[in-house]
Amino acid sequence: MHTLAAWNGGPGPWILFFPLIWAAVVIGVAGVLRRTVWRGRRGPWRMVDDPRPSGDSPLAVLGRRFASGEIDEDEYWRRLSVLDEQFGRKGGAA
């Protein structure tokens, strides 16, 4: 009876490379998925017209300045109304 790892007629020690090849394939697929799909909103398909203020938009800067205490509430609402007129924010200020 011949075994798979026998040198005479069988695949020999090359049979040990098949698990390594499958491990490389699985790691490669996981790496590609991690860099693309699993990134979530940071991927290249992010919506451009995101209604939330982000980055250095004027509304985001104003909100950060108010949150850090640089400006008071009256100044915040005054500047927000100017930004609403200028940029036409949907929904208006509450």
N, C-alpha and C positions, 0 to 999 in steps of 0.2 A: 504494500500500500504506500502510495506516494503522498507526501504532505506538500502544502503550498510553498513552504519555505525551503524545500529540498533543492539542492543545486542541480541535480541531474534531471533536466526536463521541465522543472517548475520555474516559477518567476524568480526564485532565489531571494537575495537580500533586497531586491528592488521593491518587493511588496511593502517594505517599511516606508517608502516614500509617498504612498497614496494617502495616508493620514496627514502627512505634512502638506501635501498639495491641497487637500480639503480644508485644512486649518488656514492656509494662506488665502483661499477663496473666501472663507467666512470672514476673516479679518478684513480683507479688501472690501467686501460688500458692506460690512459694518462701518468701515471708514468712510466710504462714499455716502452712505445714508446719514452718518453723523455730520458730514460737511454740507449736505444739501437739505434733505427732508426734515431731519430732526432739529434743525436750527430754528424753525418756527418763523416768526415774523422778520428775523434778520436776513432771510434769504433774498434772492434777487427778485422774487415775485411779490414783494411787499407793496401794498396799495399806496399809490402816490397821494391820493386825496384823503388821507387819514384825518378825521375831524379832530383828533386830540392834538394839542400843542406839543411839539417835541423839538429837541435841539435848541437852536438859537432863534426860534420864531419870536416875534414881539410879545405875543401873549404868554409864552413860556418864560421869557425874561421878566416880564411884569409880575407873573405869579411867583417866581423865585425871589424877586426883590421884596414883595409883600411878605412872603413866608419868612424871609431872613430878618425882617424888621427895618429894612432900609427906608421904606415908605409906609405911611400910615393908611388907614382904611379910606379916608376921604380922598387922598392922593391916588390910591389904587382905583377907586370907582371913577374918578375923573379921567384918569388915563385910559381906563378900560372903555369908557364911552367914546373917547377919541379914536381908539383902535377899532371899535365896532363901526364907527362911521367910515373909517379909512379902508378897512379890510372887509367890511360887510359880513361879519361873523353870523352864521345861521343860528337861529334860536334866540338871540339877544341875551342881554345880561339879566340875571334874576334880581 
